[in-house]
Amino acid sequence: MASSSIPAGSHGDPNRRDFLMVASGAMAAVGAIATAWPFINNLNPAADTLALSSVEVNVKAIAVGQAITVKWRGKPVFIRHRTPEEIKEAEAVKVSELPDPETDKMRVTDTAKKARPEWLIVVGVCTHLGCVPLGTKQGDPRGEYGGWFCPCHGSQYDTSGRIRKGPAPKNLAVPDYLFSSDTLVKIG
């Protein structure tokens, strides 16, 4: 009988076939990653967006009782230099009676966990439908609680930016911020 043996080193060598399969699979994986990387990298934020991720504000010129609006990430941010009366009023509120319970101290503490009750920094976007509440400019209506009043649907916020009356479900958001000195605050 004739034997049908395959000589070593030809197509039928199992070691060579396994190597070719592994090498082909590895090349396909590298090709897939090289093809997908530009699409994945495109999901990263643009350089101009990253540049707006934080803003520094000099608060030295803001008088006691005055508030200003700055832009951060395309949103208004209210910075209010609160009076001692506003601070006292905000601290006296019973947290259990609030629709979105937060103490005043929680709202005036920066990311370094340092409380600065004289400064309130909140994102100036109503949590109901995204309107910009009034109360930053002189003569603006501030509602019954002396904070901010949303003209769209009547939400009223107190001097700590907490919702007190109206359809808004949440308090005005407090962004991450840090006082790098007594007069310079970095938001974001």
C-alpha positions in Angstrom: 0.0 0.0 0.0 1.1 3.4 -0.8 1.4 5.7 2.2 0.1 9.2 1.9 2.3 11.1 4.2 2.6 14.9 3.8 6.2 16.1 3.9 7.2 18.4 6.7 7.0 22.2 5.9 4.1 21.9 3.4 0.6 23.3 3.8 -0.6 20.6 6.1 1.9 21.4 8.9 -0.2 22.1 12.0 2.4 24.4 13.6 2.6 26.6 10.5 -1.1 26.7 10.0 -1.6 27.9 13.7 1.0 30.6 13.3 -0.6 31.9 10.1 -4.1 32.0 11.8 -2.7 33.9 14.9 -0.7 36.3 12.7 -3.7 37.0 10.4 -6.0 37.6 13.4 -3.5 40.0 15.0 -3.2 41.9 11.8 -7.0 42.1 11.5 -7.2 43.4 15.1 -4.6 46.1 14.4 -6.3 47.1 11.3 -9.7 47.4 13.0 -8.2 49.5 15.8 -6.4 51.8 13.3 -9.6 52.2 11.4 -11.8 52.9 14.5 -9.3 55.2 16.4 -10.1 58.4 14.4 -13.8 58.0 15.1 -13.3 57.3 18.8 -10.8 60.3 19.0 -13.4 62.5 17.4 -15.7 62.0 20.5 -13.2 63.9 22.7 -14.0 67.6 23.4 -12.5 70.2 21.1 -9.7 72.4 22.3 -11.9 75.5 22.4 -14.4 73.6 24.6 -11.6 72.5 27.0 -10.5 76.1 27.2 -13.9 77.1 28.4 -14.1 74.3 31.0 -13.0 76.8 33.8 -13.1 80.5 34.3 -11.4 82.7 36.8 -13.2 85.7 38.2 -11.8 88.5 40.3 -14.5 89.2 43.0 -12.7 92.2 44.6 -14.9 94.8 42.9 -18.2 93.1 43.9 -19.7 95.2 46.7 -21.6 93.6 49.6 -25.2 93.1 48.5 -24.2 93.1 44.8 -24.3 90.3 42.3 -22.8 89.7 38.9 -23.3 87.2 36.1 -20.4 85.5 34.3 -20.4 82.9 31.5 -19.1 79.4 32.1 -19.6 76.6 29.6 -22.1 78.7 27.8 -24.3 79.1 30.9 -24.8 82.1 33.2 -23.3 81.9 36.7 -24.5 84.2 39.4 -21.9 85.4 41.9 -23.5 87.2 44.9 -21.6 88.9 47.7 -24.2 88.4 50.4 -25.0 90.8 53.2 -24.9 89.6 56.8 -28.7 89.8 56.8 -29.0 87.5 53.7 -26.6 85.0 55.3 -28.6 85.1 58.6 -31.8 84.6 56.7 -30.5 81.7 54.6 -29.1 79.9 57.7 -32.3 80.3 59.6 -34.4 78.4 57.1 -35.7 75.0 58.4 -34.2 72.5 55.9 -37.0 70.0 56.4 -39.5 72.5 54.9 -37.6 72.9 51.6 -38.7 71.0 48.5 -35.0 70.2 47.8 -33.4 70.1 51.3 -29.9 71.6 51.5 -28.3 73.6 54.2 -26.9 77.0 53.4 -23.4 75.8 54.5 -23.5 73.1 51.8 -24.2 75.7 49.2 -21.4 78.1 50.1 -18.5 75.6 50.6 -16.0 75.4 47.8 -14.2 72.2 46.4 -11.5 72.6 49.1 -14.2 72.2 51.7 -13.8 75.8 52.9 -17.1 77.6 53.7 -17.3 81.2 52.6 -20.8 82.3 53.6 -20.4 85.8 52.2 -20.1 84.3 48.6 -22.8 82.4 46.8 -22.0 81.0 43.4 -24.8 79.2 41.5 -25.6 78.3 37.9 -28.2 80.8 36.8 -30.5 78.4 35.0 -34.0 77.7 36.4 -34.3 73.9 37.1 -37.9 73.9 35.8 -37.5 74.6 32.1 -34.1 76.3 31.8 -35.0 80.0 31.9 -32.6 82.6 33.4 -34.0 83.9 36.7 -34.0 87.6 37.5 -32.4 89.0 40.7 -28.8 89.8 39.8 -29.3 93.3 38.4 -30.3 96.3 40.5 -34.1 96.7 40.4 -34.8 93.1 39.2 -37.6 91.3 41.0 -36.2 88.8 43.5 -39.4 87.2 44.7 -40.7 86.8 48.2 -37.5 85.3 49.5 -35.0 87.9 48.3 -33.0 85.6 46.0 -34.1 85.1 42.4 -37.4 85.1 40.5 -38.0 83.1 37.3 -40.3 85.1 35.1 -41.2 82.1 32.9 -43.3 80.2 35.4 -42.9 82.0 38.7 -40.3 79.9 40.6 -38.8 81.7 43.5 -35.4 81.1 45.0 -34.0 82.3 48.4 -30.7 84.0 49.1 -29.0 80.6 49.1 -30.4 79.7 45.6 -32.8 77.1 47.0 -36.2 76.6 45.5 -38.9 78.0 47.8 -42.0 78.4 45.7 -43.1 77.5 42.2 -42.8 74.6 39.8 -38.9 74.2 39.8 -38.1 70.8 41.3 -34.5 71.5 42.4 -32.3 74.3 43.8 -30.1 76.3 41.5 -27.0 74.2 40.8 -23.8 75.0 42.6 -20.8 74.5 40.2 -17.4 73.3 41.4 -15.4 76.3 42.4 -12.3 77.1 44.4 -11.0 80.4 45.9 -7.3 80.5 45.0 -7.1 83.7 47.0 -9.5 86.0 48.9 -10.3 87.8 45.7 -9.9 85.2 42.9 -12.3 82.3 42.3 -11.9 79.6 39.7 -15.2 78.1 38.5 -15.0 74.7 36.9 
